[in-house]
Amino acid sequence: MLKNNIHYWNISAENPEPIVDDDYFVDLKINSSQMETIRKIRETIRRVCQTRVFDEVSLKLLVSFLELDGAQYTEFTAYMNAFDVSLSVFNRWEYRQKLDALKKILKKYCESRFYVYAAIQVDDAAIPQAMLDKGASRAKSVSGKVKIKKILEDYGLIEVKSLEGFSKGDRCFIDLDRSAAKLSFSVGSGLEKNPDFQIKINDHVLIVEAKHLKESGGAQDKQLSELCALIANKAQAGLHFVAFLDGVYANRFFIKEHKYSEDALEILRRNPNNFFVNTAGFKRLVEDLLS
């Protein structure tokens, strides 16, 4: 049986998120195509640095290699950032600009960095793999949605692809990012945002927005503000706006150590059909709706 929304907040506070969450483990690997790109870049740079011949043929080769997937995981493209030049910005320049900039950057690289990396074999994947792992956090938003889907599927809910399928089901959910179905809610200043999931459990429909927070900061506060805006929506009987928050930083929020915690609780008191939960709170909410 469904209980009041503060009950699920309290469950969230009493059952904190783990410091290390297996659901957010991302095991990315450098593939053979990326490694071939890395090998070509390393071989070209090694030849130029050893001969000190910065000819246009070699520069043109490098320009073409830097456009390929895998170039972002090389020592050289990391060094480009020392000139305030990211690979993405470089690849948007005009061709002549690329050649001129590359010649200057490559000369400096040969002088100050080539000796550092000279002992690395051209097919050594250690540095590329480390760079890929460092950027793994960019996949975390996808991991969060996979986590919610797994929870729902573990409770027997079925994913559907359309609102028509949703309307026919009793226990189902729809990923709104992957569906033609679109909903939105206000996040203030006249802006709107699409939520992540629409879930149906018997006579109840849940509109869910999920956030994963691991540390404090302005961007994180903005995301918490969006979740508060979601649960401020007026919901009629049977409709629920659900803010889902996980990650180790969520623990501070649910034990009222964040400036928005009291705001969220006040919004919940004014909107008894809506919920603000972490993983444990969300699971209990689903269980109670199913019972």
Secondary structure, DSSP 8 states (H G I E B T S, - for coil): ----HHHHHHHHHHS---SS-GGG-------HHHHHHHHHHHHHHHHHHHHT---HHHHHHHHHHHTSTTGGGSHHHHHHGGGT--HHHHTTS-HHHHHHHHHHHHHHHHHHTHHHHTTS-TT--HHHHHHHHHGGGGGHHHHHHHHHHHHHHHTT-EEESSHHHHHH-SEEEEETTSSS----EEEETTEEE--SEEEEETTEEEEEEEEE--S-SHHHHHHHHHHHHHHTS---TTEEEEEEEESTTHHHHHTT-STTHHHHHHHHHH-TT-EEE-HHHHHHHHHHHH-
